[in-house]
Amino acid sequence: MKKILRKTITIPESLYKQAKIHAAYCNESFSAYVVNILESKIRKRKKMKIDPMKTLGRLSLGIKKLPTRSEIYDEYLKKKLGL
């Protein structure tokens, strides 16, 4: 049996309404409809055989250099002392 998780997502209201209408048209619950859509998208990706090495560097936080612990603490002290 599959483990079912309950998660919260944020989507535009118009997209939500369209999805609800499509789910009703397919005689499915909204949850089942979303699961089917996600599974079909993931299956398509698996067929494409994405090379994991090509995805390196695509996702980033926009941070070029992470500050050291002492730099973070120094910045904190400066803010606290009003310097």
ROGUKE-241947 format. One record per residue (C-alpha): residue in three letters; x, y, z. Coordinates in pm, whole numbers, plus 50000, padded with zeros to 5 digits. Layout:
# residues N
ALAXYZ ...
END
This chain:
# residues 83
MET500005000050000 LYS501305034449909 LYS501995059050185 ILE499735089350141 LEU500955123850246 ARG498875154850305 LYS500655185950172 THR499745222150114 ILE500465238749781 THR499965274249659 ILE498415278949315 PRO496545307349142 GLU492805307249204 SER491945305448833 LEU494135274548788 TYR492525258349093 LYS489035264448953 GLN489985250248613 ALA491495219448776 LYS488365214048985 ILE486225216248671 HIS488465191248486 ALA488385167748785 ALA484585169048797 TYR484425163148421 CYS486615132048464 ASN484495120248762 GLU487535121448990 SER488215138149319 PHE490485168449302 SER493215149449486 ALA493055119749248 TYR493105143348950 VAL496215161449077 VAL497965128349151 ASN497205115548798 ILE498515147648639 LEU501715146548846 GLU502285109748771 SER501865115448397 LYS504345144548406 ILE506895123948598 ARG506485094248362 LYS507195117048065 ARG510365129148235 LYS511555093548296 LYS511115085547927 MET513315115047833 LYS516245099948026 ILE517635132148168 ASP521375131448224 PRO521805141948590 MET525135158548506 LYS523325183448280 THR521185195948569 LEU524155205948783 GLY524235243048857 ARG520695250148739 LEU519275253249086 SER520905278649308 LEU520015301449595 GLY521695331349436 ILE524485330649693 LYS527945331049540 LYS529965327349859 LEU528685314750190 PRO529855335550486 THR531815318650760 ARG530435315051109 SER532705342651241 GLU531595366350964 ILE527955360051049 TYR528625366051417 ASP530595398051346 GLU527705411151134 TYR525265402251412 LEU527345421051670 LYS527595451651447 LYS523825452651411 LYS523295447551786 LEU525775474951878 GLY524515498551609 LEU527835501451429 
END
